[in-house]
Amino acid sequence: MADDLPTGVAITLEPLVTRVLAPNASPYTYTGTQTHIVGERDVAIVDPGPADDAHHQALMRVVAGRPVTAIVITHHHRDHSPGAAALRQATGAPIVGAAAFHLSDDGPRADDAFDPDYAPDRVLSEGDRVSGTGWTLETIATPGHTSNHLAFALPETNALFSGDHVMGWSTSVISPPDGDMTDYMASLEKLLGRGDRVYYPGHGLEVDRPERLVRGMLGHRRQREAQILRLLAEAPRSIPAMVERMYAGIDPRLFGAAERSVLAHLIDLDRRGLVVADGGAWRAVTA
């Protein structure tokens, strides 16, 4: 079971992919952040996780003196990118992937506190590649969870490192202004039809029927959207009032994250002319 996964232990998922779980379990990270080491003779390290010495040492044991071609970052959240700095110092490998980004706002940040020290040596864009002996990582731009989120395809085995865009235990928190529901939905649609065999996410177990999961995630978000529209058709409501109705029995620690996701839906619906902010509440737009 996923809850029983050990931290700091190398688990071979396939000959080209090894997973190491970081010791940062939380209501937002599930069992913790999963770092993936790609390659056999030389390697890439995908999402080195938090700046945690025990996790760093576990990764260095897996590397075992092999050349590290790149430290690859899907996005700039503090549970994914801070460990890159120590790895760069230890291995000399460049940090590549998501663009650096700094944002301040007065809303609750939920799981998506930013890594203020993240400084990539090379920013990757759609179609860019990083490669080594017998492996290639191809960049797939998947904004939504964050504005700079990237996924990485491994064409040699038809796998995809999905970061936090598609996780193996929960849907992503979309927290404006950096998180964007319109972009998130478009990125999910983009993954449909790619034909990837398996997803290796940043949190949760590998996804062995990824297209079915992505369709389910799209359906879930559309259900949330319909729920919001039904509530606002009854009467104008504040976001906390909507969350109380929509997320019955939610862990109080996740209430802020739910509010941010509802806000992300409202912003998307506002762009489409279906709702409008009205003071401290939101209301449906009637014909």
C-alpha positions in Angstrom: 0.0 0.0 0.0 1.1 3.6 -0.7 0.9 4.5 3.0 3.5 1.9 3.8 6.1 3.1 1.3 9.6 3.6 3.0 11.5 6.8 2.7 15.1 6.9 1.5 14.9 3.5 -0.2 15.6 2.9 -3.9 12.7 1.2 -5.6 13.3 0.1 -9.2 10.1 0.7 -11.3 11.7 -0.4 -14.5 15.3 -0.7 -15.7 15.6 3.0 -16.6 13.6 4.4 -13.6 14.3 4.3 -9.9 12.1 6.0 -7.3 13.2 7.4 -3.9 10.6 8.8 -1.5 11.4 11.9 0.5 10.5 12.1 4.2 8.1 15.0 3.8 4.6 13.5 4.2 1.8 15.9 4.9 -1.9 16.5 4.1 -0.7 18.1 0.9 2.2 15.8 -0.2 0.6 12.5 0.8 3.4 10.1 1.6 6.0 12.6 0.5 7.7 13.8 -2.7 8.9 11.2 -5.1 12.3 11.7 -6.8 12.9 9.7 -9.9 16.4 8.7 -11.1 16.4 8.0 -14.9 19.1 6.0 -16.7 21.6 3.3 -16.0 25.2 4.3 -17.0 24.5 8.0 -16.6 21.4 9.5 -15.0 19.0 12.4 -14.7 17.4 13.2 -11.3 13.8 14.4 -11.7 12.4 16.6 -8.8 15.1 16.2 -6.1 12.5 17.2 -3.5 13.0 19.3 -0.3 16.3 20.4 1.1 16.6 17.4 3.4 20.0 15.9 4.2 18.7 12.4 4.6 17.0 12.5 1.2 20.1 14.0 -0.4 22.2 11.2 1.0 19.7 8.6 -0.3 19.9 10.1 -3.8 23.7 10.1 -3.7 23.7 6.4 -2.8 21.5 5.6 -5.8 23.7 7.7 -8.1 26.7 5.7 -6.7 29.3 7.8 -8.5 27.6 7.6 -11.9 27.7 10.8 -14.0 24.6 13.0 -13.5 23.6 14.6 -16.8 20.9 16.9 -15.4 18.8 17.7 -12.4 15.3 18.1 -13.9 12.6 20.2 -12.2 8.9 20.0 -13.0 8.0 23.1 -11.1 9.1 25.5 -8.4 7.3 24.4 -5.3 9.3 23.9 -2.1 8.6 20.2 -2.0 10.1 19.6 -5.4 13.0 21.9 -6.2 15.0 23.0 -3.1 17.1 19.8 -3.1 18.5 20.7 -6.5 21.1 23.1 -5.1 22.9 20.5 -3.0 22.9 18.0 -5.8 24.3 20.5 -8.2 27.2 21.2 -5.7 27.8 17.5 -5.2 27.6 16.3 -8.8 28.3 19.4 -11.0 25.1 18.7 -12.9 23.1 21.6 -14.3 19.6 22.4 -13.0 17.2 22.4 -15.9 13.5 22.5 -16.4 10.9 24.9 -15.1 11.5 28.6 -15.3 12.2 30.5 -12.0 9.2 32.4 -10.7 8.6 34.6 -7.7 5.1 35.6 -6.5 3.7 37.3 -3.5 0.0 37.4 -2.7 -2.0 37.6 0.5 -4.0 34.4 0.1 -3.3 31.0 1.8 -0.7 29.2 -0.3 -1.8 25.6 0.7 0.8 23.1 -0.6 2.2 25.5 -3.2 4.7 27.6 -1.2 7.4 28.7 -3.7 11.1 27.9 -3.5 12.5 31.4 -3.5 16.1 30.2 -4.2 15.3 28.1 -7.2 17.7 29.2 -10.0 17.8 26.9 -13.1 20.8 26.8 -15.3 18.7 26.2 -18.4 14.9 26.7 -18.8 13.2 24.0 -20.9 10.3 24.6 -23.2 7.9 22.4 -25.1 9.8 19.8 -27.1 13.2 20.5 -25.6 15.2 17.3 -24.7 17.7 16.2 -22.2 19.4 12.8 -23.0 21.9 10.3 -21.8 23.0 6.8 -22.6 19.8 5.0 -23.6 17.4 7.5 -22.3 15.7 10.8 -23.4 13.5 13.2 -21.5 11.3 15.3 -23.7 9.6 18.4 -22.3 5.8 18.6 -22.3 4.5 22.0 -21.1 1.6 21.4 -18.7 0.8 24.8 -17.0 -2.1 24.9 -14.6 -1.0 23.7 -11.2 1.7 26.4 -11.6 2.3 28.7 -14.6 5.7 27.0 -15.2 4.8 23.3 -14.7 6.4 20.8 -17.0 6.0 17.1 -17.5 8.7 14.9 -19.1 8.2 12.0 -21.5 10.6 9.1 -21.6 10.0 7.8 -25.1 12.2 4.8 -24.8 9.7 3.2 -22.5 6.6 5.3 -23.2 6.5 6.7 -19.7 5.7 10.2 -18.4 7.0 12.0 -15.3 3.8 14.0 -14.5 5.0 16.0 -11.5 2.0 17.5 -9.7 -0.1 17.9 -12.9 -1.4 14.3 -12.6 -0.8 12.6 -9.2 -1.4 9.1 -8.1 -3.5 9.9 -5.0 -5.4 13.2 -5.5 -6.2 16.0 -7.9 -3.9 19.0 -7.9 -4.5 22.1 -5.9 -5.0 25.0 -8.4 -4.2 28.2 -6.5 -4.5 31.5 -8.2 -2.9 33.7 -9.3 0.0 31.3 -10.3 -2.4 28.3 -10.6 -4.8 28.7 -13.4 -7.9 26.4 -14.0 -8.2 27.3 -17.7 -4.6 26.3 -18.3 -4.9 23.2 -16.1 -7.9 21.8 -18.0 -6.2 22.5 -21.3 -3.1 20.7 -20.1 -5.2 17.7 -19.1 -6.8 17.6 -22.5 -3.3 17.8 -24.1 -2.3 14.6 -22.4 -5.3 12.6 -23.7 -4.4 10.7 -26.8 -0.7 10.7 -26.2 -0.7 7.0 -25.5 1.7 7.0 -22.6 1.9 3.6 -21.0 2.5 4.8 -17.4 2.8 8.0 -15.4 5.3 8.4 -12.6 3.9 11.3 -10.5 5.5 13.5 -7.9 3.1 12.0 -5.2 1.3 8.7 -5.0 1.9 5.4 -6.8 2.6 5.1 -10.5 -0.5 5.4 -12.8 -0.8 2.4 -15.0 -4.0 3.4 -16.8 -3.2 7.1 -17.3 -5.8 8.0 -19.9 -8.6 6.7 -17.8 -7.4 8.7 -14.8 -7.0 11.9 -16.9 -10.6 11.5 -18.2 -11.8 11.1 -14.6 -9.9 14.2 -13.5 -11.5 16.2 -16.3 -14.9 14.9 -15.3 -14.3 15.7 -11.6 -13.4 19.3 -12.4 -16.5 19.7 -14.6 -18.6 18.3 -11.8 -17.2 20.9 -9.5 -17.9 23.6 -12.0 -21.5 22.5 -12.4 -21.8 22.4 -8.6 -20.6 26.0 -8.4 -23.1 27.1 -11.1 -26.0 25.4 -9.3 -25.1 27.1 -6.0 -24.9 30.5 -7.6 -28.1 30.0 -9.5 -29.8 29.7 -6.1 -28.2 32.8 -4.6 -25.0 34.8 -4.5 -22.4 33.2 -2.2 -19.0 33.8 -0.8 -16.2 31.3 -1.4 -16.2 30.0 2.2 -19.9 29.4 2.0 -19.5 27.5 -1.3 -16.7 25.4 0.2 -18.9 24.4 3.2 -21.5 23.1 0.8 -19.2 21.5 -1.7 -16.6 19.9 0.6 -18.7 18.3 3.4 -16.5 16.7 6.0 -13.2 18.1 4.6 -10.1 18.0 6.8 -10.0 21.6 8.3 -6.3 21.7 7.3 -7.4 21.5 3.6 -10.1 24.2 3.8 -7.7 26.9 2.5 -6.7 24.7 -0.5 -10.4 24.1 -1.3 -11.1 27.8 -1.2 -8.2 28.4 -3.7 -9.6 25.7 -6.0 -13.0 27.2 -5.9 -11.5 30.6 -6.7 -9.7 29.1 -9.7 -13.0 27.7 -11.0 -14.7 31.1 -10.5 -12.0 32.9 -12.4 -12.4 30.5 -15.3 -16.2 30.8 -15.2 -15.8 34.6 -15.1 -13.7 34.6 -18.2 -16.5 32.6 -20.0 -19.1 35.1 -18.9 -21.0 32.7 -16.6 -20.3 34.3 -13.2 -19.2 37.7 -11.8 -17.8 38.9 -8.5 -20.2 41.0 -6.6 -18.6 42.6 -3.5 -17.5 39.8 -1.2 -19.6 37.2 -3.0 -20.1 35.8 -6.5 -23.3 35.5 -8.5 -24.4 33.8 -11.7 -24.8 35.8 -14.8 -28.3 35.6 -16.1 -29.3 36.0 -19.7 
